[in-house]
Structure formats: C-alpha cells, structure tokens
Amino acid sequence: MQALFIGQTYIDITFLTDALPKGDEKTVAENYAVSFGGNAVTAAFACAKLGIAPDLLTTMADDWLGRMFTDMAQTYKISIHARKVQRSSLSFIMPNDGKRAIVRCRDDHYLHPFPNLNLSGCRAVHLDGHQPDAALTYAKLARAQGVLVSLDGGGVRANTMELLEFVDIAIVSERFCEQLERTAEETLKLLREKGCKVGGVTQGERGMLWYDGNAKARQMTALHVPENRVIDTNGAGDLFHGAYIYSWLTKPDEPWEFHFRFARAASAFGVQHLGNEASLPRLDEVFATAEGFGDRLQ
C-alpha cells in the first residue's frame, strides 16, 4: 500500500430543498445525490480519483448499504480493511446558502477489534479521529517506521491530545478550536507544542491559517467561488485532505504551500457539485480550477 486512511463509513444522502416538511406535510427535493461519506473515507476516494488508490480501514456492515459501499470502493480500486458493525451509518445532508445541515445515524459499536495491517511500503497514514484505538495504534506504528501521519481534526475526540503527539500534519477546524476554547493562533501553538511539523486551522471562505516548521503562521486565502456557483460545501474539507495527501505522495519535494494550494483548488472544484462523488475532481480538473481562479500550479 502507498497510503492508509482510517475512518468511519457513511452513506450520504444529499438533497436540495427550500424547507423541511413538518407534521403531515410532504415536499419534493429539487435535486439529490447518494454517495459514500465520512471524513477519511471521502478523503480516500478523493486521493483515488486523483490517481493513487489508498487502502482504507473503515467500518462495514453486512447489509445492503454495506454492499453498495463495497461496490463504490471497488470502482475506485480502493482496498477495504473492514471493521464490522451491525448497521451501516447514514448522513442526511441539506445544503443551504453555503452551509449544510446534517442528521447523522451512526453505528460505531465495533463488533471486532481493528484488523492488524502491515505498513511495509506505506508512505502516509491519514486519520480523522474515528476508531480512536486504531488511529492511535497506527499513528504510533507509522511514527516508528518513519511514515507520514496526517490528521483531519474536524473535532476533538476521546484521545485527540495523545494522538497529536504522533501526528506530523494536523489540519483542524474552527470547531476543533471552539471545543478547546482556544483561538486559531492558540490552537496552532498547541499543535507546535505537540510536535506537529505542519499545522493549520481551516476557516471556510476565509481560507486557512497555517505554519510549516518553525516559520511564523500565515494566511492562505480561499479561492473565491462565486455564490451562484456554490452548490454543496459538505465534504470540501475532506477533499482538501485527500488532495494534499495525493500531492505529497506524487511530489514530495514540493513545499507544503504547493500541496495546500493544490488541495485548495480541489475543494473549490468540489463545492460546485452536489454530493461527494460528483465533487471529486480529476487531476486535470484541479489544475484547471486553480488556473481559472488565478493560481497557476503547473
């Protein structure tokens, strides 16, 4: 394997409607999409669409939704290492005005321990904090073997503080900062103290505040996608993570600023489409999106 992603599988049902019905009301959605979901899962599919199909350690149920997810993964040539749960998890997502309301139906009661995998040849491990026992175990193993460890810090989880000690690249959300009751600057200081070589706080349409090594934190602005072209922002952060992992795997000598600019373009492409699968860009679409917004990557 070139890369291992660890997370929680969802099936995402995304729909566009002006309002949710109440009582005995009914309504018809303007449009909808059904796709894979979950932070590290979506990042893995993004990496695969760009050209490197990673291995994916994720939750799986023996039901029709689980079989549908298996078909999706096979289409993208992603190798699944399943951790069994009783029922597949679902997300119902309603994008609206640049934001998204989400109802999650999650089964994270694992029926078995996580599988024992050989990281020989692996160059990157990407975590989203789900399956905290597996995340910590493989982060430690990766660190011992000199494998890059990346964290999508969408939220603070049970062992996040311990996990951070084995993370090289930590990109966290504003929600992560709020949960810790810290500013973005204070959170970056914490990431440095934990030993993260590269750290960042994503700030939506404002871009990302980030640092690399001992350098002073700096702002990377977001590419400005016109409001009338923004359809679905859900999963944009996951695309960002999957894209910078792909970029690093293919061009490890490029600076992290390049990898993040590449990932920024992938996210800008994604928000213009409905549902996670339609949001995944091909490699040429990332470069075309970057150039279309004035950022020439090639």
C-alpha positions as CSV (number, residue, x, y, z in Angstrom):
1,M,0.0,0.0,0.0
2,Q,1.1,3.6,-0.6
3,A,-1.2,5.1,1.9
4,L,-3.6,4.0,4.6
5,F,-6.7,6.0,5.6
6,I,-8.6,5.2,8.8
7,G,-12.2,6.4,9.5
8,Q,-15.9,5.7,9.7
9,T,-18.1,4.9,6.7
10,Y,-21.3,6.7,5.9
11,I,-23.7,6.6,3.1
12,D,-24.5,10.2,2.4
13,I,-27.9,11.3,1.1
14,T,-27.7,14.9,0.0
15,F,-30.8,16.8,-1.1
16,L,-31.7,20.3,-2.2
17,T,-34.9,21.8,-0.8
18,D,-36.0,25.2,0.4
19,A,-37.6,23.9,3.6
20,L,-38.2,20.6,5.5
21,P,-41.8,19.5,5.9
22,K,-43.4,19.4,9.3
23,G,-46.2,17.3,10.7
24,D,-48.0,15.5,7.8
25,E,-46.5,17.8,5.1
26,K,-44.6,16.5,2.1
27,T,-42.2,18.1,-0.3
28,V,-40.2,17.2,-3.4
29,A,-36.5,17.9,-3.4
30,E,-35.1,19.9,-6.3
31,N,-32.2,17.5,-6.7
32,Y,-30.4,14.8,-4.7
33,A,-27.3,12.6,-4.6
34,V,-26.4,9.3,-2.9
35,S,-22.7,8.6,-2.3
36,F,-20.0,7.4,0.1
37,G,-19.4,9.6,3.1
38,G,-17.3,10.1,6.2
39,N,-14.2,12.3,6.6
40,A,-11.3,10.0,6.0
41,V,-13.5,7.8,3.7
42,T,-14.2,10.8,1.4
43,A,-10.6,11.8,1.5
44,A,-9.6,8.3,0.4
45,F,-11.9,8.5,-2.6
46,A,-10.6,11.9,-3.5
47,C,-7.0,10.5,-3.4
48,A,-8.1,7.6,-5.6
49,K,-9.9,9.8,-8.1
50,L,-6.7,11.9,-8.5
51,G,-4.7,8.8,-9.3
52,I,-3.5,7.0,-6.1
53,A,-5.9,4.4,-4.6
54,P,-5.1,4.1,-0.9
55,D,-6.0,1.3,1.5
56,L,-9.0,2.1,3.7
57,L,-9.5,0.8,7.2
58,T,-13.2,1.6,7.9
59,T,-16.4,0.4,9.4
60,M,-18.5,-2.0,7.4
61,A,-21.9,-3.7,8.0
62,D,-23.2,-6.8,6.3
63,D,-26.3,-5.2,4.9
64,W,-27.4,-3.8,1.5
65,L,-25.9,-0.4,2.2
66,G,-22.6,-2.0,3.1
67,R,-22.6,-4.0,-0.1
68,M,-23.3,-0.8,-2.0
69,F,-20.3,0.8,-0.4
70,T,-18.2,-2.1,-1.3
71,D,-19.2,-1.7,-4.9
72,M,-18.2,2.0,-4.7
73,A,-14.8,1.2,-3.3
74,Q,-14.1,-1.4,-6.0
75,T,-15.0,1.1,-8.7
76,Y,-12.2,3.3,-7.4
77,K,-9.8,0.4,-6.8
78,I,-9.7,1.1,-3.0
79,S,-8.7,-1.8,-0.9
80,I,-11.0,-2.1,2.1
81,H,-10.0,-3.4,5.5
82,A,-13.3,-3.8,7.2
83,R,-14.1,-3.4,10.9
84,K,-17.5,-4.9,11.3
85,V,-20.5,-3.1,12.8
86,Q,-24.1,-4.2,12.9
87,R,-25.7,-1.5,10.7
88,S,-24.4,0.9,8.1
89,S,-24.2,4.6,9.1
90,L,-26.2,7.2,7.2
91,S,-25.9,11.0,6.8
92,F,-28.8,13.1,5.6
93,I,-27.4,16.4,4.3
94,M,-29.2,19.5,3.3
95,P,-27.0,22.2,1.7
96,N,-28.4,25.7,2.0
97,D,-26.8,29.2,1.4
98,G,-23.2,28.0,1.6
99,K,-23.8,25.9,4.8
100,R,-25.2,22.5,5.4
101,A,-27.5,20.9,7.9
102,I,-26.7,17.3,8.7
103,V,-28.5,14.5,10.5
104,R,-26.2,11.5,11.2
105,C,-27.3,8.0,12.0
106,R,-24.2,6.3,13.3
107,D,-23.3,2.8,14.4
108,D,-19.8,2.9,15.9
109,H,-20.2,-0.1,18.2
110,Y,-17.4,-2.3,16.8
111,L,-18.1,-6.0,16.8
112,H,-14.5,-6.9,16.4
113,P,-11.0,-5.5,17.1
114,F,-9.5,-3.5,14.2
115,P,-7.5,-5.6,11.7
116,N,-3.8,-6.0,12.0
117,L,-2.1,-4.5,8.9
118,N,1.4,-4.4,7.6
119,L,2.6,-0.9,6.9
120,S,5.6,-2.1,4.8
121,G,5.9,0.2,1.8
122,C,3.3,2.6,3.2
123,R,4.3,6.3,2.9
124,A,1.3,8.1,4.6
125,V,-1.4,7.4,7.1
126,H,-4.4,9.7,7.3
127,L,-6.7,9.8,10.3
128,D,-9.9,11.6,11.1
129,G,-10.0,10.5,14.8
130,H,-12.8,7.9,14.3
131,Q,-11.9,4.4,15.6
132,P,-9.7,6.1,18.2
133,D,-8.0,2.8,19.2
134,A,-7.0,2.0,15.6
135,A,-6.0,5.6,14.9
136,L,-3.6,5.8,17.9
137,T,-2.1,2.3,17.2
138,Y,-1.4,3.0,13.6
139,A,-0.1,6.6,14.3
140,K,2.4,5.1,16.7
141,L,3.4,2.4,14.3
142,A,3.7,4.9,11.5
143,R,5.9,7.2,13.6
144,A,8.2,4.3,14.5
145,Q,8.6,3.4,10.8
146,G,9.1,6.9,9.5
147,V,5.7,7.1,7.8
148,L,4.0,10.5,7.4
149,V,0.9,10.8,9.7
150,S,-1.8,13.3,8.8
151,L,-4.8,14.2,10.9
152,D,-8.1,15.7,9.9
153,G,-9.1,17.4,13.2
154,G,-12.7,18.1,12.5
155,G,-13.5,17.7,16.1
156,V,-11.8,16.9,19.4
157,R,-12.3,13.2,20.2
158,A,-11.6,10.9,23.1
159,N,-7.8,10.5,22.6
160,T,-7.0,13.5,20.3
161,M,-4.5,15.0,22.7
162,E,-2.5,11.8,22.9
163,L,-2.9,11.2,19.2
164,L,-1.4,14.6,18.3
165,E,1.9,13.5,19.7
166,F,2.3,11.1,16.8
167,V,1.0,13.4,14.1
168,D,3.2,15.2,11.5
169,I,0.5,17.2,9.6
170,A,-2.5,18.3,11.6
171,I,-5.2,20.4,9.8
172,V,-8.0,21.2,12.2
173,S,-11.3,23.0,12.0
174,E,-12.7,26.1,13.7
175,R,-15.0,23.8,15.6
176,F,-11.9,22.0,17.0
177,C,-10.7,25.4,18.3
178,E,-14.1,26.1,19.8
179,Q,-14.2,22.8,21.6
180,L,-10.8,23.6,23.2
181,E,-11.9,27.2,23.9
182,R,-8.8,28.5,22.0
183,T,-8.3,30.9,19.2
184,A,-6.9,29.7,15.9
185,E,-3.5,31.2,16.9
186,E,-3.6,29.4,20.3
187,T,-4.5,26.1,18.6
188,L,-1.6,26.4,16.3
189,K,0.6,26.9,19.3
190,L,-0.8,23.8,20.9
191,L,-0.1,21.8,17.7
192,R,3.5,23.0,17.7
193,E,3.9,22.0,21.3
194,K,2.6,18.5,20.5
195,G,5.3,18.2,17.8
196,C,3.2,18.6,14.7
197,K,5.6,19.7,12.0
198,V,2.9,21.3,9.9
199,G,-0.4,22.6,11.3
200,G,-3.4,24.6,10.2
201,V,-6.8,25.8,11.1
202,T,-9.3,25.8,8.2
203,Q,-11.6,28.8,8.2
204,G,-14.1,28.2,5.4
205,E,-14.4,31.0,2.9
206,R,-11.5,32.8,4.8
207,G,-9.1,30.1,3.9
208,M,-6.6,28.6,6.3
209,L,-4.2,29.9,9.0
210,W,-1.1,27.6,8.9
211,Y,2.5,27.1,9.7
212,D,5.3,24.9,8.5
213,G,8.2,24.0,10.8
214,N,9.4,27.0,12.9
215,A,8.1,29.5,10.4
216,K,5.6,32.1,11.6
217,A,1.9,31.3,11.0
218,R,0.5,32.8,7.8
219,Q,-2.8,33.0,6.0
220,M,-3.7,31.1,2.8
221,T,-6.8,32.7,1.3
222,A,-9.5,30.6,-0.2
223,L,-10.2,30.7,-3.9
224,H,-13.3,32.8,-4.4
225,V,-16.0,30.7,-5.9
226,P,-19.0,33.0,-6.8
227,E,-22.0,32.4,-4.6
228,N,-24.2,31.4,-7.5
229,R,-21.8,28.5,-8.3
230,V,-21.6,27.2,-4.8
231,I,-23.9,24.2,-4.6
232,D,-22.7,21.9,-1.8
233,T,-19.9,22.7,0.7
234,N,-20.2,19.3,2.5
235,G,-17.1,17.3,2.0
236,A,-15.0,20.2,0.9
237,G,-12.6,19.7,3.8
238,D,-12.4,16.0,3.1
239,L,-11.4,16.7,-0.5
240,F,-8.8,19.1,0.9
241,H,-7.2,16.4,3.0
242,G,-7.3,13.7,0.3
243,A,-5.8,16.1,-2.3
244,Y,-2.9,17.3,-0.2
245,I,-2.0,13.6,0.6
246,Y,-2.1,12.8,-3.1
247,S,0.0,15.9,-3.9
248,W,2.6,15.0,-1.3
249,L,2.8,11.4,-2.5
250,T,3.4,12.4,-6.0
251,K,5.6,15.5,-5.4
252,P,7.2,15.0,-2.0
253,D,9.9,17.6,-2.8
254,E,7.4,20.4,-3.3
255,P,6.8,22.7,-0.3
256,W,3.6,22.3,1.8
257,E,2.4,25.6,0.4
258,F,2.2,23.9,-3.0
259,H,0.3,20.9,-1.6
260,F,-2.2,23.1,0.2
261,R,-2.7,25.3,-2.9
262,F,-3.4,22.1,-4.9
263,A,-5.8,20.9,-2.2
264,R,-7.5,24.3,-2.1
265,A,-8.2,24.0,-5.9
266,A,-9.7,20.5,-5.3
267,S,-12.0,21.9,-2.7
268,A,-13.0,24.9,-4.9
269,F,-14.0,22.4,-7.6
270,G,-15.9,20.2,-5.2
271,V,-18.2,22.9,-3.8
272,Q,-19.6,23.4,-7.3
273,H,-21.2,20.0,-7.4
274,L,-23.9,18.1,-5.4
275,G,-22.8,15.1,-3.3
276,N,-19.4,13.7,-2.6
277,E,-18.9,11.6,-5.7
278,A,-19.7,14.3,-8.1
279,S,-17.4,16.6,-6.1
280,L,-14.3,14.5,-6.7
281,P,-12.0,16.2,-9.3
282,R,-9.8,14.5,-11.8
283,L,-6.2,15.7,-11.8
284,D,-6.7,17.9,-14.9
285,E,-9.8,19.5,-13.2
286,V,-7.7,20.5,-10.2
287,F,-5.2,22.4,-12.3
288,A,-7.9,23.9,-14.5
289,T,-9.8,25.1,-11.4
290,A,-6.7,26.6,-9.9
291,E,-5.8,28.4,-13.2
292,G,-9.5,29.6,-13.6
293,F,-9.2,31.3,-10.2
294,G,-5.8,32.9,-11.0
295,D,-3.5,30.3,-9.3
296,R,-1.3,28.6,-11.8
297,L,0.1,25.4,-10.3
298,Q,1.9,24.0,-13.3
